[in-house]
Amino acid sequence: MDKPSGDTNGESPRRERGGGVQSVERTLDILEALVELGSEVGLVEISQAVSLPLATVHRLLGTLIQRGYVKQNRQNRKYALGFRALQMGSDMRQRFSLRLEARPFLQRLMQRSGESANLAVLDDGEIVYIDQTQSSRILRMFTQIGNRLPAHSTGSGKVMLAFSPSEVTEGIVRRHGLQVRTPRTIIDMDAFRGELERIRQRGYAVDDEEQEEGVRCVAVPVRDESGQVIASLSVSGPVTRLDDRRVQSVIPEVLECGNKLSARLGYKGEPVTAS
């Protein structure tokens, strides 16, 4: 982490505002100032807005530019929010809208299956659970909202990888590998490709104790108006309740909810039915 310029002796970042790290506070002040000032602004204007020395602002802007959160116009040398910051804002709005649209379907899945229903997205090669309706039963879902899990060993992850462009899927697997989570995790690449092909053919994925022993999951894709898979809808529970017969009875319900949620998000393609 950057040290504040000229105002520490280098031991550790100073803290302010009730325990915040000074360099982080200053960086956030700059980003907030760029939002409030709007359009392109000069270094002096930013410095005045955040009450920091020009050298400090210039240094922190350099880091933000490298990370894509700020961009600089090479002609007039002025600054504005970069693509990464704008993308994050867009992603957050999309996820908020997605959660609102998905909530009735999560409730319906939990009530009809008696198990936990989950909404997840793919983020940096991992699955992140962004909403959930917990089962009222004693044995509940193994994860919670905000948890991150490997994509290759979860139903939600496998269904999103299956419907992602092949170069995206292959890149994620190269970066993260196919690490063993349980004795049932698929760790052979050829076998994993075969699993993804079966998921594409039938339209849903099953995590058969691949992430956590004793837990099963049925997951389906959720598409936006362009047809892109942006999330997954799933039902998870213990194998003592989600046995083979129960899994087969849950699949049509999860598929129907996935189809209807996709339609709510603008998808006009053919709905997926259980094969």
Secondary structure, 3 states (H helix, E strand, C coil): CCCCCCCCCCCCCCEECCCEEHHHHHHHHHHHHHHHHCCCECHHHHHHHHCCCHHHHHHHHHHHHHCCCEEECCCCCCEEECHHHHHHHHHHHHHHHHHHHHHHHHHHHHHHHCCEEEEEEEECCEEEEEEEECCCCCCCCCCCCCCEEECCCCHHHHHHHHCCCHHHHHHHHHHHCCCCCCCCCCCCHHHHHHHHHHHHHHCCEEEECCCCCCEEEEEEEEECCCCCEEEEEEEEEECCCCCHHHHHHHHHHHHHHHHHHHHHCCCCCCCCCCC
